[in-house]
Amino acid sequence: MSEIEKKFGRTLVVVAHPDDEAIGCGLLLQRLQHASIAFLTDGAPKDPYFWGKFGSRTAYANLRAEETRAALQGLRHVKTHSFGARDQELVFHLDAALEWLRKMVVKERPESIVTHAYEGGHPDHDSCSFLCSIIEREFDLPVWEMPMYCRAGGKLMRQHRLHSASETVTLSATKAEEQRKEQMLAAYETQDEFVRSFDMTAEKFYLQPQHDYSRPPHEGKLNYECWEWEIAGSDLCAAFGRVLDANQVQRAKSA
């Protein structure tokens, strides 16, 4: 058994969008023997800016699902599941997504979870981090975060770790692994320029710190605030607080 297998074992990868799995853990997926991927959105926002040239939001979502199948072709040990929220709107479906994730954990019996870092890059990414923090406590599972992109000092940074962690795992690609990851990313033709802006030769994962989800992940403007999307970090934190309060009430009733 490899060191990666000993560290991660059966792994549930919880990501926001089709292509996040290839960008964030395309190397890791090649080294695991048992992996499941839970996609929490369909990768298609409501704004026609993203899907206009594809005819409809539904057509765009279907195309992104086809890209995922092509990206993961040949990785027979990897299974996929989809919750299906609309891109950029996972925060509005946290309760349902949490219940769905609980069922995924029971079904797949993972020994570890890999998900997004809490970094303010994308509201769906931050929502994944939050949901997995609850799963970690409820199921006593280690959660590994993967940094993707964030604003640091006002500059857009890729694969930049914002928070300290008790343990970090770094993967360096072999030539064959790098070529396979390039193929995975190339399958996402609708995201071509974006996915190719990331490093294909290394991936980093760190044990999820105890984030304070009542506060944004860092001071200053978050990336999606800089992009002037409709949701702000304070909106996410308020939604996270409501879910935490509801879970505390539910646990009290069950006690």
DRENTI-991608 format. One record per residue (C-alpha): y, x, z. Coordinates in steps of 0.1 Angstrom, whole numbers, always signed. Example, Ala and Ser with C-alpha at 12.3 -4.5 7.8 and 13.67 -1.06 7.14 Angstrom:
BEGIN
<pt><py>-45</py><px>+123</px><pz>+78</pz></pt>
<pt><py>-11</py><px>+137</px><pz>+71</pz></pt>
//
This chain:
BEGIN
<pt><py>+0</py><px>+0</px><pz>+0</pz></pt>
<pt><py>+34</py><px>+14</px><pz>-10</pz></pt>
<pt><py>+63</py><px>+19</px><pz>+15</pz></pt>
<pt><py>+81</py><px>-10</px><pz>-2</pz></pt>
<pt><py>+52</py><px>-33</px><pz>+3</pz></pt>
<pt><py>+50</py><px>-23</px><pz>+39</pz></pt>
<pt><py>+87</py><px>-30</px><pz>+43</pz></pt>
<pt><py>+91</py><px>-62</px><pz>+24</pz></pt>
<pt><py>+56</py><px>-77</px><pz>+20</pz></pt>
<pt><py>+55</py><px>-112</px><pz>+6</pz></pt>
<pt><py>+92</py><px>-117</px><pz>-4</pz></pt>
<pt><py>+113</py><px>-148</px><pz>-10</pz></pt>
<pt><py>+144</py><px>-139</px><pz>-30</pz></pt>
<pt><py>+172</py><px>-164</px><pz>-24</pz></pt>
<pt><py>+199</py><px>-162</px><pz>-51</pz></pt>
<pt><py>+228</py><px>-183</px><pz>-63</pz></pt>
<pt><py>+225</py><px>-180</px><pz>-100</pz></pt>
<pt><py>+202</py><px>-171</px><pz>-129</pz></pt>
<pt><py>+208</py><px>-133</px><pz>-135</pz></pt>
<pt><py>+215</py><px>-126</px><pz>-98</pz></pt>
<pt><py>+179</py><px>-116</px><pz>-93</pz></pt>
<pt><py>+179</py><px>-92</px><pz>-122</pz></pt>
<pt><py>+213</py><px>-76</px><pz>-112</pz></pt>
<pt><py>+206</py><px>-74</px><pz>-74</pz></pt>
<pt><py>+169</py><px>-67</px><pz>-72</pz></pt>
<pt><py>+154</py><px>-61</px><pz>-107</pz></pt>
<pt><py>+139</py><px>-28</px><pz>-95</pz></pt>
<pt><py>+126</py><px>-43</px><pz>-63</pz></pt>
<pt><py>+109</py><px>-72</px><pz>-82</pz></pt>
<pt><py>+90</py><px>-46</px><pz>-102</pz></pt>
<pt><py>+76</py><px>-29</px><pz>-71</pz></pt>
<pt><py>+66</py><px>-60</px><pz>-51</pz></pt>
<pt><py>+31</py><px>-75</px><pz>-54</pz></pt>
<pt><py>+41</py><px>-110</px><pz>-43</pz></pt>
<pt><py>+75</py><px>-125</px><pz>-48</pz></pt>
<pt><py>+91</py><px>-159</px><pz>-52</pz></pt>
<pt><py>+127</py><px>-165</px><pz>-64</pz></pt>
<pt><py>+147</py><px>-195</px><pz>-51</pz></pt>
<pt><py>+176</py><px>-203</px><pz>-74</pz></pt>
<pt><py>+201</py><px>-224</px><pz>-55</pz></pt>
<pt><py>+223</py><px>-234</px><pz>-85</pz></pt>
<pt><py>+217</py><px>-239</px><pz>-122</pz></pt>
<pt><py>+243</py><px>-213</px><pz>-132</pz></pt>
<pt><py>+265</py><px>-239</px><pz>-150</pz></pt>
<pt><py>+299</py><px>-248</px><pz>-134</pz></pt>
<pt><py>+317</py><px>-280</px><pz>-142</pz></pt>
<pt><py>+346</py><px>-262</px><pz>-159</pz></pt>
<pt><py>+343</py><px>-263</px><pz>-197</pz></pt>
<pt><py>+358</py><px>-228</px><pz>-198</pz></pt>
<pt><py>+322</py><px>-216</px><pz>-190</pz></pt>
<pt><py>+301</py><px>-238</px><pz>-212</pz></pt>
<pt><py>+325</py><px>-251</px><pz>-239</pz></pt>
<pt><py>+310</py><px>-231</px><pz>-268</pz></pt>
<pt><py>+275</py><px>-243</px><pz>-258</pz></pt>
<pt><py>+282</py><px>-280</px><pz>-263</pz></pt>
<pt><py>+277</py><px>-293</px><pz>-228</pz></pt>
<pt><py>+272</py><px>-282</px><pz>-192</pz></pt>
<pt><py>+236</py><px>-294</px><pz>-194</pz></pt>
<pt><py>+229</py><px>-274</px><pz>-225</pz></pt>
<pt><py>+244</py><px>-243</px><pz>-209</pz></pt>
<pt><py>+223</py><px>-248</px><pz>-177</pz></pt>
<pt><py>+192</py><px>-252</px><pz>-199</pz></pt>
<pt><py>+200</py><px>-220</px><pz>-218</pz></pt>
<pt><py>+205</py><px>-201</px><pz>-186</pz></pt>
<pt><py>+170</py><px>-213</px><pz>-174</pz></pt>
<pt><py>+155</py><px>-201</px><pz>-207</pz></pt>
<pt><py>+172</py><px>-167</px><pz>-202</pz></pt>
<pt><py>+155</py><px>-165</px><pz>-167</pz></pt>
<pt><py>+121</py><px>-171</px><pz>-182</pz></pt>
<pt><py>+127</py><px>-144</px><pz>-208</pz></pt>
<pt><py>+140</py><px>-120</px><pz>-181</pz></pt>
<pt><py>+110</py><px>-124</px><pz>-159</pz></pt>
<pt><py>+84</py><px>-125</px><pz>-186</pz></pt>
<pt><py>+55</py><px>-102</px><pz>-178</pz></pt>
<pt><py>+62</py><px>-101</px><pz>-140</pz></pt>
<pt><py>+32</py><px>-123</px><pz>-133</pz></pt>
<pt><py>+34</py><px>-119</px><pz>-96</pz></pt>
<pt><py>+69</py><px>-135</px><pz>-95</pz></pt>
<pt><py>+72</py><px>-173</px><pz>-91</pz></pt>
<pt><py>+105</py><px>-193</px><pz>-95</pz></pt>
<pt><py>+119</py><px>-224</px><pz>-79</pz></pt>
<pt><py>+152</py><px>-242</px><pz>-84</pz></pt>
<pt><py>+173</py><px>-263</px><pz>-61</pz></pt>
<pt><py>+197</py><px>-271</px><pz>-89</pz></pt>
<pt><py>+232</py><px>-274</px><pz>-74</pz></pt>
<pt><py>+261</py><px>-270</px><pz>-98</pz></pt>
<pt><py>+275</py><px>-234</px><pz>-101</pz></pt>
<pt><py>+304</py><px>-229</px><pz>-77</pz></pt>
<pt><py>+295</py><px>-260</px><pz>-57</pz></pt>
<pt><py>+266</py><px>-249</px><pz>-34</pz></pt>
<pt><py>+289</py><px>-253</px><pz>-4</pz></pt>
<pt><py>+290</py><px>-290</px><pz>-9</pz></pt>
<pt><py>+252</py><px>-292</px><pz>-7</pz></pt>
<pt><py>+244</py><px>-270</px><pz>+23</pz></pt>
<pt><py>+224</py><px>-295</px><pz>+43</pz></pt>
<pt><py>+202</py><px>-304</px><pz>+14</pz></pt>
<pt><py>+198</py><px>-268</px><pz>+4</pz></pt>
<pt><py>+189</py><px>-257</px><pz>+39</pz></pt>
<pt><py>+162</py><px>-284</px><pz>+41</pz></pt>
<pt><py>+149</py><px>-273</px><pz>+7</pz></pt>
<pt><py>+148</py><px>-237</px><pz>+18</pz></pt>
<pt><py>+128</py><px>-246</px><pz>+49</pz></pt>
<pt><py>+102</py><px>-262</px><pz>+27</pz></pt>
<pt><py>+102</py><px>-231</px><pz>+4</pz></pt>
<pt><py>+95</py><px>-209</px><pz>+34</pz></pt>
<pt><py>+66</py><px>-231</px><pz>+46</pz></pt>
<pt><py>+52</py><px>-232</px><pz>+11</pz></pt>
<pt><py>+55</py><px>-196</px><pz>+1</pz></pt>
<pt><py>+49</py><px>-180</px><pz>+36</pz></pt>
<pt><py>+72</py><px>-150</px><pz>+30</pz></pt>
<pt><py>+72</py><px>-120</px><pz>+53</pz></pt>
<pt><py>+108</py><px>-112</px><pz>+43</pz></pt>
<pt><py>+138</py><px>-127</px><pz>+26</pz></pt>
<pt><py>+163</py><px>-110</px><pz>+2</pz></pt>
<pt><py>+196</py><px>-126</px><pz>-5</pz></pt>
<pt><py>+233</py><px>-120</px><pz>-12</pz></pt>
<pt><py>+256</py><px>-101</px><pz>+11</pz></pt>
<pt><py>+284</py><px>-120</px><pz>+28</pz></pt>
<pt><py>+312</py><px>-103</px><pz>+9</pz></pt>
<pt><py>+336</py><px>-129</px><pz>-6</pz></pt>
<pt><py>+326</py><px>-122</px><pz>-42</pz></pt>
<pt><py>+315</py><px>-157</px><pz>-51</pz></pt>
<pt><py>+313</py><px>-188</px><pz>-28</pz></pt>
<pt><py>+277</py><px>-195</px><pz>-38</pz></pt>
<pt><py>+267</py><px>-160</px><pz>-28</pz></pt>
<pt><py>+284</py><px>-164</px><pz>+6</pz></pt>
<pt><py>+266</py><px>-198</px><pz>+10</pz></pt>
<pt><py>+232</py><px>-181</px><pz>+3</pz></pt>
<pt><py>+240</py><px>-155</px><pz>+30</pz></pt>
<pt><py>+248</py><px>-183</px><pz>+55</pz></pt>
<pt><py>+218</py><px>-204</px><pz>+47</pz></pt>
<pt><py>+194</py><px>-174</px><pz>+50</pz></pt>
<pt><py>+209</py><px>-165</px><pz>+84</pz></pt>
<pt><py>+197</py><px>-199</px><pz>+97</pz></pt>
<pt><py>+163</py><px>-194</px><pz>+81</pz></pt>
<pt><py>+161</py><px>-160</px><pz>+98</pz></pt>
<pt><py>+166</py><px>-175</px><pz>+133</pz></pt>
<pt><py>+143</py><px>-205</px><pz>+127</pz></pt>
<pt><py>+114</py><px>-186</px><pz>+112</pz></pt>
<pt><py>+119</py><px>-152</px><pz>+127</pz></pt>
<pt><py>+120</py><px>-135</px><pz>+93</pz></pt>
<pt><py>+139</py><px>-103</px><pz>+84</pz></pt>
<pt><py>+167</py><px>-110</px><pz>+59</pz></pt>
<pt><py>+178</py><px>-82</px><pz>+36</pz></pt>
<pt><py>+212</py><px>-85</px><pz>+20</pz></pt>
<pt><py>+221</py><px>-70</px><pz>-15</pz></pt>
<pt><py>+257</py><px>-63</px><pz>-22</pz></pt>
<pt><py>+269</py><px>-74</px><pz>-57</pz></pt>
<pt><py>+307</py><px>-76</px><pz>-60</pz></pt>
<pt><py>+337</py><px>-81</px><pz>-37</pz></pt>
<pt><py>+374</py><px>-72</px><pz>-33</pz></pt>
<pt><py>+380</py><px>-41</px><pz>-13</pz></pt>
<pt><py>+416</py><px>-29</px><pz>-9</pz></pt>
<pt><py>+425</py><px>-55</px><pz>-36</pz></pt>
<pt><py>+402</py><px>-39</px><pz>-61</pz></pt>
<pt><py>+370</py><px>-55</px><pz>-76</pz></pt>
<pt><py>+341</py><px>-34</px><pz>-64</pz></pt>
<pt><py>+305</py><px>-37</px><pz>-75</pz></pt>
<pt><py>+275</py><px>-30</px><pz>-52</pz></pt>
<pt><py>+299</py><px>-20</px><pz>-24</pz></pt>
<pt><py>+287</py><px>-25</px><pz>+12</pz></pt>
<pt><py>+313</py><px>-41</px><pz>+34</pz></pt>
<pt><py>+295</py><px>-42</px><pz>+67</pz></pt>
<pt><py>+275</py><px>-17</px><pz>+87</pz></pt>
<pt><py>+238</py><px>-24</px><pz>+91</pz></pt>
<pt><py>+210</py><px>-12</px><pz>+113</pz></pt>
<pt><py>+187</py><px>-3</px><pz>+84</pz></pt>
<pt><py>+192</py><px>+4</px><pz>+47</pz></pt>
<pt><py>+167</py><px>+7</px><pz>+19</pz></pt>
<pt><py>+178</py><px>+24</px><pz>-13</pz></pt>
<pt><py>+157</py><px>+23</px><pz>-45</pz></pt>
<pt><py>+162</py><px>+48</px><pz>-73</pz></pt>
<pt><py>+147</py><px>+38</px><pz>-106</pz></pt>
<pt><py>+121</py><px>+56</px><pz>-125</pz></pt>
<pt><py>+128</py><px>+58</px><pz>-163</pz></pt>
<pt><py>+103</py><px>+30</px><pz>-169</pz></pt>
<pt><py>+118</py><px>+8</px><pz>-142</pz></pt>
<pt><py>+153</py><px>+14</px><pz>-155</pz></pt>
<pt><py>+142</py><px>+4</px><pz>-190</pz></pt>
<pt><py>+125</py><px>-27</px><pz>-177</pz></pt>
<pt><py>+156</py><px>-37</px><pz>-157</pz></pt>
<pt><py>+177</py><px>-32</px><pz>-189</pz></pt>
<pt><py>+154</py><px>-56</px><pz>-206</pz></pt>
<pt><py>+158</py><px>-81</px><pz>-178</pz></pt>
<pt><py>+195</py><px>-79</px><pz>-180</pz></pt>
<pt><py>+195</py><px>-81</px><pz>-218</pz></pt>
<pt><py>+177</py><px>-114</px><pz>-216</pz></pt>
<pt><py>+209</py><px>-129</px><pz>-201</pz></pt>
<pt><py>+228</py><px>-129</px><pz>-234</pz></pt>
<pt><py>+253</py><px>-155</px><pz>-221</pz></pt>
<pt><py>+263</py><px>-130</px><pz>-194</pz></pt>
<pt><py>+261</py><px>-99</px><pz>-214</pz></pt>
<pt><py>+293</py><px>-81</px><pz>-206</pz></pt>
<pt><py>+292</py><px>-90</px><pz>-169</pz></pt>
<pt><py>+256</py><px>-80</px><pz>-162</pz></pt>
<pt><py>+260</py><px>-46</px><pz>-180</pz></pt>
<pt><py>+289</py><px>-37</px><pz>-156</pz></pt>
<pt><py>+263</py><px>-31</px><pz>-128</pz></pt>
<pt><py>+244</py><px>+1</px><pz>-120</pz></pt>
<pt><py>+208</py><px>-2</px><pz>-134</pz></pt>
<pt><py>+195</py><px>+30</px><pz>-118</pz></pt>
<pt><py>+198</py><px>+21</px><pz>-81</pz></pt>
<pt><py>+196</py><px>-8</px><pz>-57</pz></pt>
<pt><py>+205</py><px>-11</px><pz>-20</pz></pt>
<pt><py>+194</py><px>-35</px><pz>+6</pz></pt>
<pt><py>+203</py><px>-37</px><pz>+43</pz></pt>
<pt><py>+192</py><px>-58</px><pz>+72</pz></pt>
<pt><py>+216</py><px>-88</px><pz>+75</pz></pt>
<pt><py>+241</py><px>-82</px><pz>+103</pz></pt>
<pt><py>+250</py><px>-110</px><pz>+127</pz></pt>
<pt><py>+279</py><px>-122</px><pz>+106</pz></pt>
<pt><py>+306</py><px>-144</px><pz>+121</pz></pt>
<pt><py>+306</py><px>-173</px><pz>+96</pz></pt>
<pt><py>+335</py><px>-189</px><pz>+112</pz></pt>
<pt><py>+356</py><px>-162</px><pz>+96</pz></pt>
<pt><py>+358</py><px>-150</px><pz>+60</pz></pt>
<pt><py>+339</py><px>-118</px><pz>+53</pz></pt>
<pt><py>+369</py><px>-96</px><pz>+52</pz></pt>
<pt><py>+407</py><px>-97</px><pz>+57</pz></pt>
<pt><py>+429</py><px>-103</px><pz>+27</pz></pt>
<pt><py>+423</py><px>-123</px><pz>-5</pz></pt>
<pt><py>+386</py><px>-129</px><pz>-14</pz></pt>
<pt><py>+375</py><px>-124</px><pz>-49</pz></pt>
<pt><py>+372</py><px>-161</px><pz>-58</pz></pt>
<pt><py>+406</py><px>-167</px><pz>-43</pz></pt>
<pt><py>+420</py><px>-140</px><pz>-66</pz></pt>
<pt><py>+403</py><px>-158</px><pz>-95</pz></pt>
<pt><py>+421</py><px>-189</px><pz>-83</pz></pt>
<pt><py>+391</py><px>-211</px><pz>-80</pz></pt>
<pt><py>+394</py><px>-244</px><pz>-62</pz></pt>
<pt><py>+377</py><px>-233</px><pz>-30</pz></pt>
<pt><py>+390</py><px>-208</px><pz>-4</pz></pt>
<pt><py>+372</py><px>-188</px><pz>+22</pz></pt>
<pt><py>+385</py><px>-210</px><pz>+49</pz></pt>
<pt><py>+369</py><px>-240</px><pz>+32</pz></pt>
<pt><py>+335</py><px>-223</px><pz>+32</pz></pt>
<pt><py>+339</py><px>-214</px><pz>+69</pz></pt>
<pt><py>+347</py><px>-250</px><pz>+78</pz></pt>
<pt><py>+316</py><px>-262</px><pz>+59</pz></pt>
<pt><py>+295</py><px>-235</px><pz>+76</pz></pt>
<pt><py>+308</py><px>-247</px><pz>+110</pz></pt>
<pt><py>+298</py><px>-283</px><pz>+103</pz></pt>
<pt><py>+263</py><px>-273</px><pz>+94</pz></pt>
<pt><py>+259</py><px>-251</px><pz>+125</pz></pt>
<pt><py>+272</py><px>-280</px><pz>+147</pz></pt>
<pt><py>+248</py><px>-305</px><pz>+131</pz></pt>
<pt><py>+219</py><px>-281</px><pz>+136</pz></pt>
<pt><py>+228</py><px>-276</px><pz>+172</pz></pt>
<pt><py>+229</py><px>-314</px><pz>+177</pz></pt>
<pt><py>+195</py><px>-318</px><pz>+160</pz></pt>
<pt><py>+179</py><px>-291</px><pz>+181</pz></pt>
<pt><py>+193</py><px>-307</px><pz>+212</pz></pt>
<pt><py>+177</py><px>-340</px><pz>+202</pz></pt>
<pt><py>+144</py><px>-323</px><pz>+195</pz></pt>
<pt><py>+143</py><px>-305</px><pz>+228</pz></pt>
//
